[in-house]
Amino acid sequence: MKKIYVSQINNHLLKEIEESFLLRKISIKQTKNGISYAALQLEDKTGSLIAIIWDENIKEGFLDLEHKIVTVKGEVYINPSNNKHELVCWDMFPATEYQYKDYVRGLEEDEINRSFLSLNKQIHLVKHKGYRELLDIFFKEHEQDY
């Protein structure tokens, strides 16, 4: 269950957190000194947050997590150049337990549809036929809630 929302991130300044967010965007960039990093835009139903993952912590497959719910581990700080809260992450992985409504409120219709299409693809990867059918029924019945 989600404990920290973007709107509450200022309460966690200089603290380590482990929390899930919608990974809206991810791109690999470089500093002026040539150091690579992943620039992330994380979101939930309360807003968005900029985050970075430095080169030594970037793992294969990170770019494939875009538009998915991810769990990040990192530390909250204030960026001195714009005086905004940001997150320096040292790990990111797909979230396993979450309530979709914590992330999708306020999304555009095409974004919601894309998210459900992604979820539907994941459901069809479940090998056990009974579980797959149960998941399919559950999410089709609750799709109108979003």
N, C-alpha and C positions, 0 to 999 in steps of 0.2 A: 504494500500500500504506500502511496506517495506521501512523504512527510514534509518535504521542503518544496515550495512553489517559487517560481521566479520572483513574484512580488514580495517574498520573505527573505530573499537571498542576502539583503543587507544585514540581517540579524546573524549572519554566519561569517562575517568578515574575519579573515585570517584563520578560519577553521577548516579542517578537512571534512569533506562531505562525500557521501555516496548516495546518489539520487538518480532517478530516471527522468528523461526528457524526450521530446520528439526532436530528432536530429533533422532540422529543416535544411541546412546546407553544410557541406564540408568541402574544403578545397585545400590543396597543398600549395604553400607559398614559401618565400624565402625572405630572410632579413637582408638588410644592406650588406651584411657581412657574409652572406651566402649560407646561413644556417636555415635548414628546412623546418617547417612546422605545419601542422594541420590547423586551419582556421575553421571553427565550428559556430553555427548559429543554432542554439538550443532553445526550445520553446515548450511551454505548457499552456493551459487555459488562461493563465494570468499575465503572460507576456513572453519576452524573449531575452536571451542572455548570450553574450559573446564568450567563447572559450577557445583555448589553444592547447594543442598537444605538441610538445617539442619533439624534434627528430628522433631522439633515442627511444621515445615511447610510442612512436607510430608503428602500427602492426599491419600486416597484409590483410586486406579485406575491409579496412576502415571505410574506404570510399563506397563500398557496397551497402553500408548502413544508412546512407542518406534516405530521408523520409521514413525512417523506422524509429520505434521507441528503443532508446538505448539507456544503459546505466553508465554513469560516469563517476570516476573517483578523482577528486582533486581538491584544490584549495581556493577559496574565494579571496579576491584582493580587489583593490581599487586601481584602475589604470590611471596613472598620473597625467597622461596626455589628454584625457577627456573626462576624468573624474567620475567614471562609471564603474560599477561592479562588474567584474569579469571572473572567469574561472580558469585556472591552470590545471589541466588534467594530466594524470599519469596513466590512466587506464580507461578504456571504453569497451563495452561489449553489449550484445543484444539483451534487452530486458526480458525477463521470463514471466514475471507476474505484474500485471498492471490493470487498471480500469481505463479503458479507452477514452472515456469521457473526460478524464483529467488532462487530456492532451488535445482534443479535437474541437472544443468549443471555440467558435469564432473563425474556423477555417472556411475557406471558400468551398463552394459545392464541388468543384473539380478536385480539390485537395482531399476532401472527404471520400469521394469516389475512388481516387487513386489509393488512398489508405485501405479502403475495404477490398479493393482489387488485390493489393499486396497481401492482406490478411487471408483472403480466399486462396491465394497461391500457397501460402504457408499451410493452410488447413489440408490442402490436397497432397501435401508431402507426408502427412501422417500415415503410417503404414497399416495400422490396425483399422480395419474397415468399420467396425462398430464405433470406435472413437471418432474417426473421420466423419462419419454420418452424424453423430451427435454434435460435433463442433459446427458442422455445416448448418444443421437445423437451428442450433442456438443462435448463431450470428445472423442468419437470415431473418429470424423472428425479432431480433433486437436491433436490426439495422435502422429501423425507423426512429429509434431513440436518439440517434445521432444526427 
